[in-house]
Amino acid sequence: MASYSELFSNQVVVRPDEIAYIFNATADAPFSRLVLSEVGVLLRLAWDPARRVWNTFAQAPRDVCDDYAMCGAFGLCNMNTASWLVCSCVMGFSWSTGAPRGRCRRNVPLECGNGTTTDGFILVRGVKLPDTDNTTVDMGATLEQCRARCLANCSCVAYAAADIRGGGSGSGCIMWKNDIVDVRYVDNGQDLYVRLANSELVEKKRNVVLIFLPVTACLLALTGMFFVWIWCNLRDTKQQALMFLLGKRRNKDIQKKMMLGYLDASNTLREENIDLPFFSFGDIVSATNNFAKDNMLGQGGFGKVYKGMLGENQEVAIKRLSQGSGQGIEEFRNEVVLIAKLQHRNLVRLLGYCIHGDEKLLIYEYLPNKSLDSFIFDAANKNVLDWPTRFRIIKGISRGLLYLHQDSRLTVVHRDLKPSNILLDADMSPKISDFGMARIFGGNQQEANTKRVVGT
């Protein structure tokens, strides 16, 4: 079957009073339909007459950065960052924890209207433009005219070309008022100009110069020393250097796979496509105060769970698997491989992992209300769960299971669903956890056999 781009095309039409999204199908395109699932996933399905199945050509949201206003006002969402923190602030803004979820605040207030200085703009490249709910669109203005009009309006905080191909002159422009939300980095993204105080721009230019000059001097000096060393030692070390580089690359690949425990009975490596941050054991020890008893949240069949603090006041839950447990190793591998590929608001989020000798640790998002069993089986806490709260928890668990069974790209059966594996966030919203016993089914598979009894 042809690719999505050959069968379907999308078009964004910008008018003064609205912005429309148009979907077109070619003459050769198969029957297709849009489906909005119960968990808010929009799927474009196309009929395959040969196999008599509906194939998914596209879906939205694609990841957590597609969640509306994921990083708040003036926040940037980036799924390609090496860190597990996907949110950052636009340059000129800093993260503040004053709000319930935190927000980005200006470092320096805008200087508009004081009569002596003017504001300026900083360029943010390669992004999806912000939500257009609070905008002014002028299809007759050039980008330079748009800049001047934005500066003349003290409530204008950003502008960009209206042409989605990134055109500037004569392509029209969009101006945002008060704040910008729902911005993320994307492939082939647009340029966004964000307004900053002139003093902030001057300070950043000065800092760039102060950093650039000494760094450049050091790099030139190191480059010169490197070439002198190469010239002096080329004849004697050419063969050794080649062997070293080849050996280092091979050892690095093997070490990465061995850290995840991907060695089968015949000692051969099994490939898994894992894109998950790796944390050092020292960071984990520091985050948990050397696994202090005061930080322990609970204990299960595979080990203990501790509360920890990583980075800048980021609360996490750290599962420390019991040493020497063969079942624990299997659970560890299953969770790393499985949860890293699943994303849903009613599934607990895996932030990273750590392997150090016999130590195997999993790092999750921290949920302050712990597990459901601490409420329904506790005489003092069970009264907290009134019927509306219980019903909301039931619906959340159902949405998570429906995603695992039908809507995720992997068909998953949990096999160990129980109150202790249902975690509750600050709003008492449920998140399914503990996928160590989960089973992955094939895309069209309806049943499978198991050789052992697992679960509760």
C-alpha positions, 0 to 999 in steps of 0.5 A: 500500500502507498505511503500516507503522503501519497494517499492523503494531504493536509492543508492549513488555511489562514484567514483573518477570522479563522484558521482551518485545517483541511484534509484531502484524499487522492483519487486512488486513496482507499476508504478512510475515517477519523476515529476519536477514542475514549482517551482522546486519541484521534486516529486516521484509519484506512481500509485495506481490502486485501486483508480486510482490516483498518490500518492506522495511518496517523494519530494524534496526540503523538507524545506527551508534548502534544498534550495541550499547554504541556509546559505552560505559558512561554514553555517549550516542549522537546521530546528529543532532549537527552534529559527526562525533563521535556519542558524548558522555558524560552530564553529570557524566562525562568521556571517558577514553582509558585503555581501548582505545576510551576510556570515560566516567568520573565526575568526582566519586565518589558520596557514598553511604554516608558518612553526611553527604551524599546523592547526587542525580540529573540528568535526561537527556531524550529517550533510549532507555533503557539495556540492561536486563540489570542492572536491578530492575523494580518495577511497583508503585512510583511514580517518587518511590518509585523515586528513594528506593529508588535512593538507598538502594542504593549500587549503583543508578546510574539509574532511569526510568519503566517505562511506555514512554509516559513515565508517572510516578505508578503506572506502575512503574519500572526501576532500573539497577545499577553502570553503564548502556550502549546509550543514544542520543537518539531521537524521543519518547524517555523521561526517564532519571535518572542518579545524581551526587554531591551536590557535583557537582550543587551545582557545576553549579547554581552554574556555570549561575547564573554563566553565565546572569546575564552572558549574560542581561545581554548579550542584553538590552543587545544587544536594546535596541541592536538595536531602537534601531538599527531605530527610527533606520534603518527608513525608509532601510533597509527595502528594502535589508535585504529585498534583502540577506536574499533575496540572502544566502539564495540565495547560501548555497544556491548556494555549498553546491552549488557546493562539492560540484561539482554543476554539470553541463555546462549550468551547472545545479545537481543536487540531492543529499541530503548530510548530512556535516560540512564541515571548513575547509582551515585545520583540515586544514592544522593536522591534517596539519602542513601536509601534512608528508611524515612524515604521508603514508600513501600515494599513489594515482592520484587523490592522496595520503593523510595521517594527521591529528589533528582535535579532541581526539586524533581520528586521521583519514586525509585524502585530498588529490585531485590538483589539476586532475584531472577524474577526481579531481573525479568520484571526489570527488563519487561518494565524498561522495554514495555513502559518506555513505549507506552504513554497515557495519562492513566499509566505511570510514567517511567523516567529512567533506569539505573544498573550498578553491579547487582543493583537494578533500579527503576525511576518513576514519576512521584505520585503523592497519594501513593496506592489505592489500597492505602485508602480502600483497606484503611479504616481512617482513609477509606472515608476520603473516597466518596462515591464521585471520587471512586467513580472517577478512579474507576473510569480512569483505570478503565481508560488505561486498560482500554488503551493497553488492550485496544488503542496503544501501538502494543497490545498489552495484558497487565496480568497483575492489576490490583489496588496496590498497583493503582497509584494516585496523583495529587488530584486522586487520578489513577495511574496503572503501574507495575508492568513486570508481569505484563504480556505483549500480544501481536497486532492481530492476536486474540489469545495466547498460552502461558506456561506459568500462573502469574498475577493476583 
